Amino acid sequence: MSLGIRCSSFNGLESMEYGNVLVPTIGANEVLIQVAYAGVNFPDSLIVSGKYQFTPELPFSPGQEVSGKVLQIGKSVDHVAVGDMVMASMTWGGYAEITKAHSNNVYLLPPEIPLDKAAVILETYGTAMHALKDRANLRVGESLAVLGASGGIGSAAIQIGKMFGAQTVAICSTKEKQDQAIANGANIAIGYENLKTQLKQIGIDVIVDPVGGEAAEQSFRSLNSGGRHLVIGFTSGKIPSIPFNLPLLKSASIVGVFWGSFWRESPLANRSNINTILKWFAQGKLDVQIGKTYHLSEAKTALAELVNRQVIGKTVLRVS
Protein backbone atom coordinates (compact mmCIF):
# COMPACT_ATOMS: atom_id res chain seq x y z
CA MET A 1 0.00 0.00 0.00
CA SER A 2 0.96 3.66 -0.42
CA LEU A 3 -0.72 6.95 0.41
CA GLY A 4 -2.83 8.79 -2.14
CA ILE A 5 -6.20 10.22 -3.07
CA ARG A 6 -8.87 7.53 -3.33
CA CYS A 7 -12.20 7.97 -5.11
CA SER A 8 -14.81 5.30 -4.42
CA SER A 9 -17.56 7.07 -6.38
CA PHE A 10 -17.99 9.69 -9.09
CA ASN A 11 -19.37 12.27 -6.66
CA GLY A 12 -17.05 15.06 -7.76
CA LEU A 13 -14.64 16.66 -5.31
CA GLU A 14 -16.54 15.16 -2.39
CA SER A 15 -15.47 11.68 -3.47
CA MET A 16 -11.77 12.51 -2.93
CA GLU A 17 -10.34 11.01 0.27
CA TYR A 18 -6.71 10.87 1.42
CA GLY A 19 -5.58 7.46 2.64
CA ASN A 20 -4.15 4.11 1.61
CA VAL A 21 -4.23 3.11 -2.06
CA LEU A 22 -2.94 0.04 -3.84
CA VAL A 23 0.50 0.08 -5.47
CA PRO A 24 -0.09 -0.64 -9.17
CA THR A 25 1.53 -3.53 -11.03
CA ILE A 26 3.12 -2.78 -14.39
CA GLY A 27 3.09 -4.44 -17.77
CA ALA A 28 5.81 -4.81 -20.38
CA ASN A 29 5.45 -1.24 -21.69
CA GLU A 30 4.91 0.53 -18.37
CA VAL A 31 7.02 2.33 -15.80
CA LEU A 32 6.50 2.41 -12.02
CA ILE A 33 7.26 5.83 -10.52
CA GLN A 34 7.81 7.12 -6.99
CA VAL A 35 6.00 10.45 -7.28
CA ALA A 36 7.71 13.63 -6.11
CA TYR A 37 5.12 16.12 -7.40
CA ALA A 38 1.77 15.79 -9.16
CA GLY A 39 0.23 18.42 -11.42
CA VAL A 40 -3.33 19.66 -10.90
CA ASN A 41 -5.36 19.96 -14.11
CA PHE A 42 -8.98 20.76 -15.00
CA PRO A 43 -9.64 17.28 -16.45
CA ASP A 44 -8.96 15.89 -12.95
CA SER A 45 -12.21 17.57 -11.86
CA LEU A 46 -14.06 15.91 -14.75
CA ILE A 47 -12.76 12.42 -14.09
CA VAL A 48 -13.76 12.48 -10.39
CA SER A 49 -17.26 13.46 -11.56
CA GLY A 50 -17.50 10.73 -14.21
CA LYS A 51 -17.57 13.35 -16.98
CA TYR A 52 -14.26 12.67 -18.70
CA GLN A 53 -13.79 10.88 -22.06
CA PHE A 54 -12.54 7.79 -20.19
CA THR A 55 -14.05 6.27 -17.06
CA PRO A 56 -11.81 4.38 -14.61
CA GLU A 57 -12.90 1.44 -12.55
CA LEU A 58 -13.68 2.27 -8.93
CA PRO A 59 -11.83 2.89 -6.70
CA PHE A 60 -9.16 5.00 -8.40
CA SER A 61 -6.80 7.94 -7.87
CA PRO A 62 -7.13 10.98 -10.14
CA GLY A 63 -4.11 12.86 -11.46
CA GLN A 64 -2.78 13.08 -15.01
CA GLU A 65 0.87 14.08 -14.69
CA VAL A 66 3.76 13.60 -12.27
CA SER A 67 7.48 13.92 -11.76
CA GLY A 68 9.57 11.50 -9.74
CA LYS A 69 11.98 8.55 -9.65
CA VAL A 70 11.73 5.33 -11.64
CA LEU A 71 11.20 2.35 -9.33
CA GLN A 72 10.65 -0.39 -11.90
CA ILE A 73 10.45 -0.76 -15.69
CA GLY A 74 8.63 -3.24 -17.88
CA LYS A 75 10.62 -5.70 -19.99
CA SER A 76 10.03 -3.71 -23.20
CA VAL A 77 11.15 -0.34 -21.78
CA ASP A 78 14.67 0.76 -22.76
CA HIS A 79 14.75 4.57 -22.73
CA VAL A 80 14.70 5.01 -18.92
CA ALA A 81 16.23 2.96 -16.10
CA VAL A 82 15.56 2.36 -12.41
CA GLY A 83 16.70 5.42 -10.45
CA ASP A 84 16.20 7.90 -13.31
CA MET A 85 14.33 11.14 -12.62
CA VAL A 86 11.44 11.46 -15.04
CA MET A 87 8.21 13.24 -15.83
CA ALA A 88 5.22 11.30 -17.03
CA SER A 89 1.58 11.64 -18.01
CA MET A 90 -1.25 9.17 -17.46
CA THR A 91 -5.03 9.31 -17.68
CA TRP A 92 -5.44 8.86 -13.92
CA GLY A 93 -3.42 7.61 -10.94
CA GLY A 94 -1.05 10.53 -10.40
CA TYR A 95 -2.38 11.66 -7.00
CA ALA A 96 -0.49 8.91 -5.18
CA GLU A 97 2.96 8.19 -3.77
CA ILE A 98 3.50 5.45 -6.35
CA THR A 99 1.94 5.43 -9.82
CA LYS A 100 2.49 3.91 -13.24
CA ALA A 101 2.61 5.34 -16.76
CA HIS A 102 2.86 3.97 -20.28
CA SER A 103 6.45 4.24 -21.46
CA ASN A 104 5.35 6.26 -24.52
CA ASN A 105 4.66 9.17 -22.19
CA VAL A 106 7.61 8.91 -19.78
CA TYR A 107 10.53 11.30 -20.34
CA LEU A 108 14.00 11.51 -18.82
CA LEU A 109 14.40 14.88 -17.13
CA PRO A 110 17.24 17.26 -18.01
CA PRO A 111 19.02 18.30 -14.79
CA GLU A 112 18.14 21.96 -15.44
CA ILE A 113 14.41 21.35 -14.85
CA PRO A 114 13.32 21.14 -11.17
CA LEU A 115 10.89 18.42 -10.15
CA ASP A 116 8.02 20.75 -9.20
CA LYS A 117 8.02 22.40 -12.63
CA ALA A 118 8.52 19.08 -14.40
CA ALA A 119 5.23 17.86 -12.92
CA VAL A 120 3.23 20.51 -14.77
CA ILE A 121 4.83 20.56 -18.23
CA LEU A 122 3.30 17.66 -20.15
CA GLU A 123 -0.44 18.31 -20.05
CA THR A 124 -0.21 22.03 -20.80
CA TYR A 125 2.91 22.48 -22.93
CA GLY A 126 2.34 19.17 -24.71
CA THR A 127 -1.20 20.25 -25.58
CA ALA A 128 -0.16 23.76 -26.63
CA MET A 129 2.67 22.45 -28.82
CA HIS A 130 0.41 19.92 -30.53
CA ALA A 131 -2.25 22.59 -31.04
CA LEU A 132 -0.03 25.27 -32.53
CA LYS A 133 2.43 23.09 -34.48
CA ASP A 134 0.40 20.12 -35.66
CA ARG A 135 -3.18 21.39 -35.75
CA ALA A 136 -2.83 25.10 -36.58
CA ASN A 137 0.48 25.12 -38.46
CA LEU A 138 1.14 28.49 -36.82
CA ARG A 139 3.42 30.65 -38.95
CA VAL A 140 5.84 33.50 -38.23
CA GLY A 141 4.05 36.84 -38.09
CA GLU A 142 0.55 35.44 -37.60
CA SER A 143 -1.65 36.76 -34.81
CA LEU A 144 -2.58 34.36 -32.00
CA ALA A 145 -5.41 35.00 -29.52
CA VAL A 146 -5.50 32.89 -26.36
CA LEU A 147 -8.64 32.54 -24.26
CA GLY A 148 -8.05 31.87 -20.56
CA ALA A 149 -4.49 33.08 -21.06
CA SER A 150 -3.56 33.09 -17.36
CA GLY A 151 -4.32 29.38 -16.96
CA GLY A 152 -2.00 26.47 -17.59
CA ILE A 153 -2.71 25.84 -21.28
CA GLY A 154 -3.14 29.55 -21.94
CA SER A 155 0.21 30.43 -20.39
CA ALA A 156 1.92 27.63 -22.33
CA ALA A 157 0.29 28.73 -25.60
CA ILE A 158 1.52 32.31 -25.12
CA GLN A 159 5.10 31.13 -24.61
CA ILE A 160 5.12 28.58 -27.44
CA GLY A 161 3.36 31.03 -29.78
CA LYS A 162 6.18 33.47 -29.11
CA MET A 163 8.72 30.74 -29.96
CA PHE A 164 6.96 30.31 -33.32
CA GLY A 165 7.17 34.05 -34.02
CA ALA A 166 3.47 34.89 -33.56
CA GLN A 167 2.03 38.12 -32.20
CA THR A 168 0.12 37.04 -29.12
CA VAL A 169 -3.09 38.45 -27.64
CA ALA A 170 -3.95 37.25 -24.12
CA ILE A 171 -7.61 37.25 -23.09
CA CYS A 172 -8.09 37.25 -19.31
CA SER A 173 -10.95 38.06 -16.94
CA THR A 174 -9.16 40.41 -14.52
CA LYS A 175 -6.50 43.12 -14.58
CA GLU A 176 -4.27 41.00 -12.35
CA LYS A 177 -4.44 38.10 -14.80
CA GLN A 178 -3.85 40.42 -17.76
CA ASP A 179 -0.73 41.81 -16.08
CA GLN A 180 0.49 38.28 -15.49
CA ALA A 181 -0.08 37.42 -19.16
CA ILE A 182 2.02 40.40 -20.26
CA ALA A 183 4.77 39.30 -17.87
CA ASN A 184 4.49 35.84 -19.46
CA GLY A 185 5.30 37.29 -22.88
CA ALA A 186 1.98 38.32 -24.45
CA ASN A 187 2.14 41.35 -26.74
CA ILE A 188 -1.37 42.52 -25.77
CA ALA A 189 -3.76 41.58 -22.97
CA ILE A 190 -7.50 42.32 -23.07
CA GLY A 191 -10.67 41.35 -21.20
CA TYR A 192 -13.79 39.53 -22.38
CA GLU A 193 -15.96 42.64 -22.79
CA ASN A 194 -16.95 43.27 -26.45
CA LEU A 195 -14.61 40.45 -27.35
CA LYS A 196 -15.53 40.15 -31.03
CA THR A 197 -15.06 43.88 -31.61
CA GLN A 198 -11.73 43.98 -29.78
CA LEU A 199 -10.32 41.01 -31.69
CA LYS A 200 -11.59 42.16 -35.11
CA GLN A 201 -9.80 45.47 -34.59
CA ILE A 202 -6.57 43.53 -34.00
CA GLY A 203 -7.08 40.87 -36.69
CA ILE A 204 -6.68 37.27 -35.55
CA ASP A 205 -5.35 34.25 -37.45
CA VAL A 206 -5.41 31.56 -34.76
CA ILE A 207 -7.44 31.18 -31.55
CA VAL A 208 -6.47 28.87 -28.69
CA ASP A 209 -9.69 28.01 -26.84
CA PRO A 210 -9.66 25.93 -23.65
CA VAL A 211 -12.68 27.90 -22.36
CA GLY A 212 -15.70 27.39 -24.64
CA GLY A 213 -18.96 29.07 -23.68
CA GLU A 214 -20.05 32.41 -25.12
CA ALA A 215 -16.48 33.51 -25.75
CA ALA A 216 -16.04 30.77 -28.33
CA GLU A 217 -18.50 32.11 -30.90
CA GLN A 218 -17.52 35.74 -30.27
CA SER A 219 -13.86 34.97 -30.88
CA PHE A 220 -14.56 32.75 -33.89
CA ARG A 221 -16.51 35.59 -35.52
CA SER A 222 -13.40 37.76 -35.23
CA LEU A 223 -11.14 35.45 -37.25
CA ASN A 224 -9.39 36.55 -40.41
CA SER A 225 -10.08 34.61 -43.61
CA GLY A 226 -8.23 31.31 -43.37
CA GLY A 227 -8.18 31.49 -39.58
CA ARG A 228 -8.12 28.46 -37.28
CA HIS A 229 -10.07 28.15 -34.03
CA LEU A 230 -8.45 25.46 -31.85
CA VAL A 231 -10.98 23.71 -29.59
CA ILE A 232 -9.11 22.36 -26.54
CA GLY A 233 -11.64 22.27 -23.71
CA PHE A 234 -14.57 23.84 -21.90
CA THR A 235 -13.43 25.22 -18.56
CA SER A 236 -16.42 27.58 -18.64
CA GLY A 237 -18.61 24.52 -18.19
CA LYS A 238 -20.55 25.31 -21.37
CA ILE A 239 -20.07 23.60 -24.74
CA PRO A 240 -20.87 26.15 -27.46
CA SER A 241 -23.02 25.53 -30.53
CA ILE A 242 -21.66 27.49 -33.48
CA PRO A 243 -23.80 27.75 -36.66
CA PHE A 244 -22.17 25.84 -39.52
CA ASN A 245 -22.60 28.77 -41.90
CA LEU A 246 -19.96 30.72 -39.96
CA PRO A 247 -16.95 28.61 -41.05
CA LEU A 248 -18.27 28.88 -44.61
CA LEU A 249 -18.72 32.65 -44.56
CA LYS A 250 -15.46 33.25 -42.71
CA SER A 251 -13.44 30.74 -44.78
CA ALA A 252 -12.18 29.67 -41.37
CA SER A 253 -11.73 26.33 -39.61
CA ILE A 254 -12.83 24.85 -36.29
CA VAL A 255 -10.07 22.42 -35.34
CA GLY A 256 -10.22 19.86 -32.52
CA VAL A 257 -7.17 19.35 -30.32
CA PHE A 258 -7.02 16.22 -28.15
CA TRP A 259 -3.46 15.66 -26.97
CA GLY A 260 -4.50 12.48 -25.13
CA SER A 261 -5.30 10.82 -28.45
CA PHE A 262 -2.21 12.28 -30.14
CA TRP A 263 0.33 10.79 -27.73
CA ARG A 264 -1.40 7.40 -27.90
CA GLU A 265 -1.82 7.30 -31.69
CA SER A 266 1.35 9.16 -32.75
CA PRO A 267 3.91 8.47 -30.01
CA LEU A 268 6.98 9.26 -32.11
CA ALA A 269 5.63 12.63 -33.28
CA ASN A 270 4.58 13.45 -29.73
CA ARG A 271 8.00 12.50 -28.34
CA SER A 272 9.62 14.82 -30.88
CA ASN A 273 7.37 17.66 -29.67
CA ILE A 274 8.12 16.96 -26.00
CA ASN A 275 11.87 16.71 -26.62
CA THR A 276 11.74 20.15 -28.25
CA ILE A 277 9.83 21.52 -25.25
CA LEU A 278 12.36 20.02 -22.82
CA LYS A 279 15.22 21.53 -24.81
CA TRP A 280 13.59 24.96 -24.68
CA PHE A 281 13.06 24.60 -20.93
CA ALA A 282 16.66 23.54 -20.38
CA GLN A 283 17.81 26.55 -22.42
CA GLY A 284 15.64 28.92 -20.36
CA LYS A 285 13.43 29.82 -23.34
CA LEU A 286 10.32 28.45 -21.61
CA ASP A 287 9.41 28.60 -17.93
CA VAL A 288 6.29 27.52 -16.09
CA GLN A 289 4.92 29.65 -13.25
CA ILE A 290 4.01 27.69 -10.14
CA GLY A 291 1.14 29.56 -8.53
CA LYS A 292 0.59 27.40 -5.43
CA THR A 293 2.03 24.23 -3.93
CA TYR A 294 -0.11 21.98 -1.72
CA HIS A 295 0.56 18.70 0.03
CA LEU A 296 -1.03 15.64 -1.54
CA SER A 297 -3.48 15.46 1.36
CA GLU A 298 -4.81 18.90 0.31
CA ALA A 299 -5.64 17.82 -3.24
CA LYS A 300 -9.36 18.52 -2.84
CA THR A 301 -8.66 22.16 -1.89
CA ALA A 302 -6.19 22.58 -4.74
CA LEU A 303 -8.60 21.20 -7.33
CA ALA A 304 -11.51 23.25 -5.98
CA GLU A 305 -9.50 26.47 -6.40
CA LEU A 306 -8.73 25.52 -9.99
CA VAL A 307 -12.38 24.79 -10.79
CA ASN A 308 -13.42 28.10 -9.20
CA ARG A 309 -10.84 30.02 -11.28
CA GLN A 310 -8.88 31.19 -8.25
CA VAL A 311 -5.54 30.13 -9.70
CA ILE A 312 -2.91 32.05 -11.66
CA GLY A 313 -0.23 29.80 -13.13
CA LYS A 314 -0.03 26.11 -12.25
CA THR A 315 -0.82 24.31 -9.02
CA VAL A 316 1.28 21.34 -7.90
CA LEU A 317 0.89 18.75 -5.16
CA ARG A 318 3.99 17.87 -3.13
CA VAL A 319 3.94 14.11 -2.72
CA SER A 320 7.33 12.83 -1.53
Protein Blocks (a to p, Z undefined) as FASTA:
>chain_A
ZZddddfbfehjmlpccdddddddddfkbccdddfbdcddfklmmmmnopafbdcddddd
ehjbdcdddfbdcfkbckbcehiacddddfbhjlcfbdcddfklcccddfklcfklmmmm
mmmmmmmmmmmmmmnopaehiacddehklbmklmmmmmmmmmnopacddddfbfklmmmm
mmnopabdcdfehklmmmmmnopabdcdfkgpmllmmmmmmpcehiacddfbjfnopacd
ddfklmmmnopacddddfklmmmmmmmlmmmmmmmmmmmmmnopaccddfbdcdfklmmm
mmmmmmnopagcjddddfZZ
